[in-house]
Amino acid sequence: MKKIIIPPVFVLVFLILIVISYFLIPEYNLLPFPFNLLGVIISFLGFVIMGKARDLFKKNQTTLDIEKSTFLIDEGVFSKTRNPMYIGMFLLLLGIGICFMNIISILLPFLFIISIHFVFVLKEEKLMTEVFGQEYIHYKEKVKRWI
């Protein structure tokens, strides 16, 4: 059986790294209270973006599995970015990193988004082109990959 690494696993790994960096490298816990509470707002924004994307999948009765997808969503958060779920995950991790006050914890979400880009996004875009063809190519011309 082929092992599948999915984006939520990446989120969990980076979340663990954020927590570990807080405890193992306390000399980098430099962001003072109450500024670290800004992280709560950023994390909440990440949840909202992911929720809006999920709602659009439900509304259009399609799936995250590109090969089984029946509809190319180009409205709502998908009209602003082709990857709202990943941006939501990034903001969630960034907010948690800020809450932990550790400089390394704040840098890890950027490493996350770079990893996601190369491990998932590039492959998904190729697959989207195969599944949706010209419709996806036109969508790519209108909407940026990130923001």
C-alpha positions, -999 to 999 in steps of 0.1 A, spaced: 0 0 0 14 34 -10 18 59 18 1 92 12 13 124 28 -14 149 28 -13 186 37 -29 183 71 0 160 80 24 188 70 4 212 92 7 188 122 45 183 117 50 221 115 28 226 145 49 202 165 81 220 153 66 253 165 59 239 200 93 222 202 111 254 192 94 273 220 105 248 246 140 238 232 152 272 222 137 296 248 164 322 241 145 329 209 112 336 227 115 373 220 80 385 210 66 403 241 31 400 255 6 414 244 19 414 208 19 377 207 -19 378 211 -20 391 175 -14 354 166 -49 345 178 -64 369 152 -42 356 125 -50 320 133 -87 328 133 -84 344 99 -67 312 87 -96 291 100 -121 315 83 -104 312 50 -103 274 52 -139 273 62 -150 295 33 -131 272 9 -147 241 25 -181 256 22 -176 262 -15 -167 226 -20 -199 216 -2 -220 241 -21 -207 229 -55 -209 192 -44 -173 185 -54 -143 171 -36 -107 180 -27 -96 149 -47 -87 166 -80 -91 134 -100 -126 129 -87 -135 166 -88 -166 175 -109 -164 213 -107 -138 240 -109 -145 265 -82 -137 301 -91 -159 321 -68 -155 334 -33 -120 329 -18 -111 310 -50 -115 342 -70 -87 358 -49 -62 329 -48 -60 295 -63 -48 280 -30 -70 294 -2 -68 262 19 -30 264 19 -31 301 27 -54 293 56 -31 266 69 -1 291 66 -20 317 86 -31 292 112 6 282 117 18 318 116 -7 328 142 2 299 165 39 307 159 33 343 170 14 332 201 44 311 211 65 342 209 95 323 194 113 338 164 119 303 150 82 296 154 74 326 133 98 315 106 85 279 104 52 288 86 72 303 58 91 270 55 58 253 55 44 273 26 76 268 5 74 230 12 37 229 2 45 248 -30 70 222 -41 54 191 -27 18 197 -36 9 229 -55 30 223 -86 18 188 -89 -18 198 -83 -17 225 -109 -5 200 -135 -33 176 -125 -59 204 -126 -48 212 -161 -52 176 -171 -87 173 -155 -102 207 -164 -81 217 -194 -87 251 -210 -111 261 -182 -83 258 -156 -58 275 -179 -82 305 -182 -87 304 -144 -49 305 -139 -48 336 -161 -73 354 -140 -64 343 -104 -29 344 -88 -14 313 -73 -11 328 -39 -22 364 -34 
